[in-house]
Amino acid sequence: MEMSLDTIYLLGYSFGGRVALTFSNLYPDSVTHLILESASLGIQQVSEKESRLSHDRQLAEKIREEGMATFVDYWQQLPLFASQLFLTEQVREKEILRKKRQNKEAMALAIEYGSVATQRNFFGHPLLKDLSVTYIAGKLDSKYASLAKKLAKETRIDTILVDNAGHCVHLEKPEFFQEILYAILEEKTVVIQSVQSSTYDLELISPFVTSYGQTYQKTSDIFIVTDTNGFQGYGELLSFETPDYIEET
C-alpha cells in the first residue's frame, strides 16, 4: 500500500526502535520526528558485540529447534519484562498468546540478522543532533532508564521517564503513552506564566548535630510554577543553608 507521504513521525519500540533509527539514518529528510521507546542505540565495544552476536545466534537456533511457545515462555521470564506481572491476567495472556503465534523462522532470522551487534552505534551520531528525537523509557526498566538519563545529560534529545512502567511502556501505561504521542504530534509545549517562591522555617523535632554544631530549625523554599493554562506545579528546595555533607547544597 502506497501512502504518498513526504514526511512522517516515526515511532519504534525496542527492536522496532533500532529499525526506525536505521531508516532515519538512510532517509533523514523523510522523518519529521523520531520517537524511540526502550530502544538500544547500539554497542560500542567490539568484544561486547562479538559476545552478543554469539548469544543471539544461539537464541535463533533455540527458536528453530524448540518453537515459539518455549521461546516466549523463556523470554517472558527475563527481568526486562518483570513489570508486566502488574498487568491484569487478561492483558498478559493476550500479549503472550500473540507472541506465541509468530512465525518461528521469521523470528529466528530477525534475532540473528537483526541483532543489535550488527547495528551501527548511533550514540553520538550526527543524526541524533540534526533530527528531532524523543526517547521514552519506563523507570522500572533499569537498563533503558539509565540510557534515557545518559541521553538527557549528554545530548539534546528530549527524554521521558514514565513512573510505574517497565520496558513496554505502551502496554503498561497505554493512556499516558497516547498522551505523550498526542503532545508530540500537536507540538504541545508548556508555557510558563509565573513562578512564585516563599520561604518558611521548619522547627526540627530533634537537633541536627554535625561537627559544625547543632541546628534547631531548617529554612526551606517552596516554588509554585503556573503555566498559561492555569495548571500549577510545586517544588521544594531541600538543601540546608550552610555547607554540610549534602551534595545538593
Disulfide bonds with the S-S distance in Angstrom:
none
